[in-house]
Amino acid sequence: MLKGDPNQVEASSKGARRLLMACCATHLVTDGLVSAIYPLLPLIALDLQLSYTAVGSVRTALIASTSLLQIPVGFLADWLAESTLLGLGMLWLSLGFAAMAIATGFWQLLAIITVGGVGGNAQHPLATAIVSKVYDSGRRGQAVSSLNFAGDLGKVLLPALAGVVAVSLGWRGAALVLGAVGVVASLGYASAVGNLAAIGRQKRATEETKVKGWGIQKPVSFALLSAIGIVDNSTRVAVLTFIPFLMTEKGLDAASVSFLLTLIFACGALGKLGCGFLADRFGNIGVIVITETITAFSTLAVIPVNVVVLIPILIAFGFVLNGTSSALYSAVAEMVHVERRARGYGLFYTLSLGFGTLAPILYGAVADVAGVSGAFVAIAAINLTTLPMALLMRRGDGHKE
């Protein structure tokens, strides 16, 4: 599919920036397609006469199929170029999205979504691995945060496109159009990345280093970082799930709640972009400690305040709630051998995202007993456990493990 292995492009070259832009484009399209199902679900349910349980099953199938195979994808990258797998993954997902248009019933739709979603597993571990390699010698945090931000941008643009197209062409037409956008983007990516092979390659050592196993060079620190990632993602998912209920308790109507959620998402996207720059300047662990501290105290602060004070708190809250992830993803690269980055990222993403799916259930149980405010206190308390883990990780980084 691609002409050579663009992963060898030198970080200081124009090709590195083009490769970063290409990976950002894949993140925008992939995350955008996965999120574009949201505005289509009501139309799909009406057309196929689906129950709410069936609708939930469709969404769960898409989430599971796009995330649970990231570790195998990391292993597959040992045999096939990461850049090639990334392009093929986006193409597969795009064709799967377009194929939804032929579904005539629930089980057929579920099968198409499950099979098509497999292509989405390539995005996070492989794109992050590629970018972290190219920018390994400098500005890695900025590059990873730009990649991270592109995904959020896709979650805004493609669902909006889906809604607009569905008004005229229905959900089947929207699925075809979005799938076509993904196919065109895949071909554009193949062309752009393939040509990068001619721009320049890093010279391989005379004798290639053979890395065994996972290539995790700092296992204790990696384990701590993964635990922080699990808590961080769980906090984010739980907060976004239950903060609308907290706002409702404050007397806000649906329009106001929607506006404040949009504010959180917008600031979160900026946080993903900004925290990468901060990580390059102050270090990943320092940014993690600061952002997790602000997250914990902001989680508590939103409980008692009135609406006027709530807005500035939510601006800072959104920034750190999503921003920490950029520092976490950049830190993974420091603990995994460059030749095993795809495996390392596959493992990290699977752990953090997998356990995060349980957060709404666990904190929902707390809310049933102690109310939404009680759940927010529990979220803040658990989130504070990231601080000693980050400090232990800093100590561990200073010693050979």
Legacy VTK file of the C-alpha trace (Angstrom):
# vtk DataFile Version 3.0
C-alpha trace
ASCII
DATASET POLYDATA
POINTS 401 float
0.000 0.000 0.000
2.814 2.381 0.902
6.166 2.947 -0.788
8.630 2.077 1.940
8.577 2.704 5.672
8.056 6.404 6.502
8.675 5.633 10.179
12.330 6.223 9.358
11.787 9.875 8.374
14.147 12.152 10.251
12.549 14.202 13.005
14.130 17.512 11.929
12.902 17.265 8.337
9.926 18.663 6.558
8.848 15.056 6.174
8.403 14.717 9.931
5.853 17.520 9.952
4.048 16.009 6.974
4.006 12.624 8.677
2.591 14.193 11.836
-0.113 15.898 9.781
-0.912 12.597 8.050
-1.249 10.786 11.383
-3.400 13.634 12.719
-5.652 13.225 9.684
-6.083 9.512 10.411
-6.959 10.300 14.030
-9.474 12.938 12.955
-11.198 10.569 10.526
-11.084 7.456 12.729
-12.379 9.106 15.911
-14.820 11.121 13.827
-16.327 8.007 12.239
-16.660 6.217 15.583
-18.423 9.275 17.047
-20.578 9.890 13.965
-22.771 6.959 14.968
-24.324 9.106 17.737
-26.541 11.379 15.591
-27.468 8.431 13.355
-28.631 6.072 16.104
-32.145 7.569 16.507
-32.705 7.342 12.742
-31.331 3.802 12.625
-33.552 2.778 15.531
-36.638 4.217 13.831
-35.868 2.609 10.488
-34.944 -0.835 11.847
-37.433 -0.667 14.750
-34.760 -1.208 17.409
-35.345 -1.176 21.158
-33.193 0.919 23.488
-31.365 -2.250 24.486
-30.599 -2.962 20.849
-29.400 0.612 20.320
-27.102 0.275 23.323
-25.817 -3.022 21.970
-24.895 -1.391 18.664
-22.909 1.323 20.418
-21.222 -1.147 22.770
-20.279 -3.375 19.829
-18.610 -0.438 18.083
-16.670 0.581 21.189
-15.545 -2.974 21.880
-14.576 -3.807 18.296
-12.497 -0.614 17.933
-10.562 -0.978 21.188
-10.174 -4.572 22.382
-7.708 -5.673 19.695
-5.097 -2.956 20.167
-2.586 -5.357 21.748
-2.724 -7.838 18.819
-2.309 -4.885 16.449
0.848 -3.928 18.350
2.235 -7.426 17.801
1.218 -7.371 14.131
3.282 -4.197 13.720
6.402 -6.332 14.264
5.715 -7.979 10.899
4.098 -5.228 8.852
5.094 -1.551 8.811
3.153 0.500 11.364
2.389 3.172 8.763
0.914 0.582 6.411
-1.245 -0.949 9.155
-2.477 2.503 10.152
-3.636 3.276 6.618
-5.237 -0.136 6.178
-7.022 0.212 9.521
-8.604 3.528 8.517
-9.603 2.099 5.136
-11.168 -0.984 6.777
-13.146 1.150 9.250
-14.330 3.465 6.470
-15.568 0.573 4.326
-17.279 -0.907 7.387
-19.045 2.385 8.081
-20.272 2.603 4.496
-21.405 -1.038 4.627
-23.904 -0.176 7.377
-26.090 1.251 4.626
-26.955 -2.259 3.394
-28.135 -3.488 6.820
-31.788 -4.526 6.843
-32.061 -5.689 10.450
-30.479 -5.584 13.901
-28.258 -8.665 13.651
-26.953 -7.701 10.243
-26.143 -4.193 11.475
-24.447 -5.580 14.589
-22.290 -7.927 12.501
-21.246 -5.155 10.098
-20.380 -2.772 12.936
-18.398 -5.425 14.789
-16.377 -6.499 11.755
-15.890 -2.975 10.418
-14.885 -1.614 13.805
-11.840 -3.892 13.910
-10.034 -1.389 11.679
-10.271 1.231 14.424
-7.833 -0.688 16.644
-4.890 0.480 14.552
-5.282 4.193 15.205
-4.266 4.872 18.792
-1.308 2.524 19.349
0.200 2.840 15.874
-0.241 6.571 15.214
1.099 7.432 18.670
4.014 5.020 18.209
4.892 6.521 14.811
4.741 10.113 16.047
6.693 9.360 19.238
9.456 7.723 17.171
9.777 10.547 14.680
9.892 13.151 17.453
11.890 11.022 19.891
14.749 13.531 19.975
12.605 16.555 20.801
9.146 18.159 20.915
7.533 14.747 21.424
4.964 16.133 23.862
3.875 18.787 21.375
3.615 16.248 18.576
1.621 13.730 20.646
-0.696 16.462 21.922
-1.339 17.649 18.348
-2.248 14.076 17.426
-4.477 13.872 20.500
-6.208 17.148 19.638
-6.945 16.002 16.077
-9.088 13.160 17.414
-11.246 15.592 19.369
-11.596 17.765 16.292
-12.868 14.753 14.367
-15.431 14.048 17.098
-16.906 17.484 16.368
-16.670 17.655 12.568
-17.805 14.237 11.360
-20.854 13.857 13.657
-21.903 17.333 12.500
-21.485 16.236 8.883
-23.463 13.084 9.612
-26.353 15.105 11.005
-26.428 17.498 8.057
-26.266 14.768 5.398
-28.837 12.603 7.188
-31.417 15.396 6.920
-31.324 15.117 3.122
-30.200 11.555 2.436
-31.247 9.674 5.555
-28.949 7.623 7.774
-27.996 5.215 4.974
-26.925 8.073 2.749
-24.969 9.607 5.613
-23.194 6.286 6.245
-22.208 6.073 2.576
-20.981 9.665 2.453
-18.933 9.350 5.645
-17.514 6.028 4.502
-16.514 7.666 1.210
-14.811 10.494 3.116
-12.820 7.886 5.028
-11.836 6.006 1.851
-10.657 9.221 0.173
-8.719 10.137 3.329
-7.112 6.670 3.336
-5.964 7.072 -0.251
-4.656 10.553 0.499
-2.782 9.210 3.517
-1.226 6.419 1.428
-0.053 8.922 -1.172
1.330 11.409 1.355
3.081 8.901 3.593
4.363 6.797 0.710
6.178 9.779 -0.762
7.858 10.516 2.548
10.137 7.543 2.031
12.065 9.596 -0.518
12.569 12.562 1.813
15.028 10.870 4.134
15.534 7.912 6.417
17.433 7.461 9.592
20.363 5.134 9.121
19.895 1.771 10.759
22.694 0.429 12.857
25.000 -2.074 11.140
23.614 -4.767 13.403
19.976 -4.301 14.289
19.154 -4.478 17.960
16.878 -7.385 18.680
14.424 -6.494 21.406
12.757 -9.350 23.205
9.263 -9.357 24.667
7.339 -6.143 25.233
10.400 -3.898 25.255
9.279 -2.196 28.481
12.519 -0.773 29.868
11.043 0.558 33.104
8.439 -2.002 34.171
7.690 -0.509 37.595
7.229 2.985 36.172
5.170 1.623 33.280
2.904 -0.228 35.719
2.447 2.951 37.773
1.793 4.996 34.624
-0.806 2.459 33.483
-2.510 2.637 36.884
-2.578 6.440 36.610
-4.030 6.094 33.110
-6.771 3.795 34.404
-7.721 6.221 37.194
-7.478 9.255 34.897
-9.705 7.745 32.208
-12.152 6.433 34.823
-12.372 9.914 36.332
-13.019 11.504 32.956
-15.700 9.004 31.927
-17.433 9.140 35.313
-17.421 12.941 35.502
-18.818 13.349 31.979
-21.484 10.730 32.728
-22.763 12.232 35.985
-22.053 15.963 35.792
-25.285 16.574 33.806
-27.203 15.148 36.779
-25.289 17.437 39.156
-26.104 20.436 36.963
-29.757 19.437 36.875
-29.795 19.365 40.682
-28.616 22.985 40.570
-31.767 23.885 38.625
-30.258 24.145 35.131
-32.415 23.309 32.125
-31.392 21.015 29.264
-30.101 23.863 27.067
-27.861 25.181 29.848
-26.536 21.710 30.605
-25.754 21.189 26.906
-23.909 24.510 26.761
-21.789 23.709 29.815
-20.939 20.255 28.472
-19.868 21.837 25.184
-17.690 24.216 27.198
-16.040 21.267 28.968
-15.399 19.465 25.663
-13.983 22.583 24.007
-11.649 23.308 26.919
-10.749 19.634 27.003
-9.593 19.759 23.391
-7.446 22.804 24.205
-6.135 20.948 27.239
-5.010 18.029 25.106
-3.131 20.452 22.868
-1.708 22.629 25.639
-0.568 19.937 28.058
1.748 18.465 25.449
3.587 21.782 25.186
3.739 22.018 28.975
5.078 18.470 29.200
7.972 19.310 26.880
8.891 22.269 29.071
8.222 20.993 32.591
8.334 17.226 32.150
5.544 14.673 31.872
5.408 13.766 35.554
5.260 17.385 36.666
2.316 18.045 34.351
0.578 14.863 35.508
0.907 15.866 39.175
-0.386 19.402 38.564
-3.288 18.461 36.289
-4.448 15.539 38.437
-4.377 17.761 41.533
-6.478 20.418 39.809
-8.826 17.703 38.520
-9.419 16.309 42.013
-10.101 19.677 43.616
-12.231 20.858 40.688
-14.327 17.698 41.046
-15.031 18.740 44.636
-15.456 22.430 43.785
-18.329 21.894 41.343
-20.490 20.333 44.070
-21.381 23.381 46.216
-20.955 26.347 43.852
-23.743 28.240 42.113
-24.050 28.656 38.350
-22.155 31.969 38.192
-19.040 30.497 39.804
-19.469 27.193 37.972
-18.462 28.475 34.530
-14.850 29.548 35.329
-14.353 26.335 37.302
-15.539 24.255 34.358
-13.134 26.047 32.009
-10.158 24.963 34.128
-11.809 21.621 34.846
-12.235 20.768 31.170
-8.645 21.772 30.380
-7.080 19.399 32.939
-9.727 16.671 32.737
-8.716 15.836 29.160
-5.283 17.458 29.080
-3.545 14.945 31.343
-3.838 12.286 28.637
-1.290 14.063 26.411
1.343 13.902 29.154
0.474 10.267 29.854
0.808 9.243 26.209
4.110 11.091 25.874
5.430 9.397 29.030
4.759 5.926 27.611
7.444 6.539 24.984
10.051 7.107 27.695
9.484 3.644 29.148
9.241 1.453 26.051
12.015 0.627 23.585
11.537 2.457 20.306
11.153 -0.824 18.390
8.314 -1.946 20.684
6.337 1.293 20.949
3.339 -0.178 19.125
3.117 -2.993 21.679
3.590 -0.625 24.610
0.913 1.784 23.437
-1.423 -1.100 22.618
-1.087 -2.399 26.180
-1.442 1.055 27.771
-4.515 2.032 25.732
-6.196 -1.324 26.342
-5.699 -1.071 30.115
-6.746 2.566 30.505
-9.703 2.456 28.125
-10.817 -1.039 29.116
-11.006 -0.410 32.843
-12.476 3.036 32.184
-15.597 1.438 30.734
-16.429 0.095 34.206
-16.317 3.543 35.852
-19.928 4.609 35.144
-21.220 1.361 36.661
-19.068 1.569 39.802
-19.629 5.267 40.475
-23.280 4.863 39.521
-23.601 2.368 42.369
-22.055 4.961 44.706
-24.502 7.597 43.435
-27.438 5.271 44.124
-26.360 5.084 47.769
-24.815 8.499 48.463
-26.299 10.686 45.724
-24.504 12.368 42.823
-22.571 14.647 45.190
-21.344 11.595 47.089
-20.202 10.041 43.810
-18.220 13.188 42.982
-16.512 13.042 46.380
-15.589 9.411 45.670
-14.302 10.325 42.199
-12.080 13.058 43.658
-10.759 10.779 46.396
-9.822 8.013 43.957
-8.287 10.536 41.577
-5.942 11.764 44.332
-4.314 8.315 44.386
-2.584 9.315 41.150
-0.356 11.759 43.050
1.651 9.258 45.145
1.837 6.975 42.093
3.286 9.824 40.000
5.822 10.665 42.700
6.843 7.006 42.977
7.182 6.935 39.205
9.503 9.943 39.330
11.647 8.167 41.906
11.651 5.032 39.802
12.719 6.963 36.719
15.860 7.939 38.517
16.998 4.334 38.916
17.610 1.573 36.451
14.893 -1.022 36.744
LINES 1 402
401 0 1 2 3 4 5 6 7 8 9 10 11 12 13 14 15 16 17 18 19 20 21 22 23 24 25 26 27 28 29 30 31 32 33 34 35 36 37 38 39 40 41 42 43 44 45 46 47 48 49 50 51 52 53 54 55 56 57 58 59 60 61 62 63 64 65 66 67 68 69 70 71 72 73 74 75 76 77 78 79 80 81 82 83 84 85 86 87 88 89 90 91 92 93 94 95 96 97 98 99 100 101 102 103 104 105 106 107 108 109 110 111 112 113 114 115 116 117 118 119 120 121 122 123 124 125 126 127 128 129 130 131 132 133 134 135 136 137 138 139 140 141 142 143 144 145 146 147 148 149 150 151 152 153 154 155 156 157 158 159 160 161 162 163 164 165 166 167 168 169 170 171 172 173 174 175 176 177 178 179 180 181 182 183 184 185 186 187 188 189 190 191 192 193 194 195 196 197 198 199 200 201 202 203 204 205 206 207 208 209 210 211 212 213 214 215 216 217 218 219 220 221 222 223 224 225 226 227 228 229 230 231 232 233 234 235 236 237 238 239 240 241 242 243 244 245 246 247 248 249 250 251 252 253 254 255 256 257 258 259 260 261 262 263 264 265 266 267 268 269 270 271 272 273 274 275 276 277 278 279 280 281 282 283 284 285 286 287 288 289 290 291 292 293 294 295 296 297 298 299 300 301 302 303 304 305 306 307 308 309 310 311 312 313 314 315 316 317 318 319 320 321 322 323 324 325 326 327 328 329 330 331 332 333 334 335 336 337 338 339 340 341 342 343 344 345 346 347 348 349 350 351 352 353 354 355 356 357 358 359 360 361 362 363 364 365 366 367 368 369 370 371 372 373 374 375 376 377 378 379 380 381 382 383 384 385 386 387 388 389 390 391 392 393 394 395 396 397 398 399 400
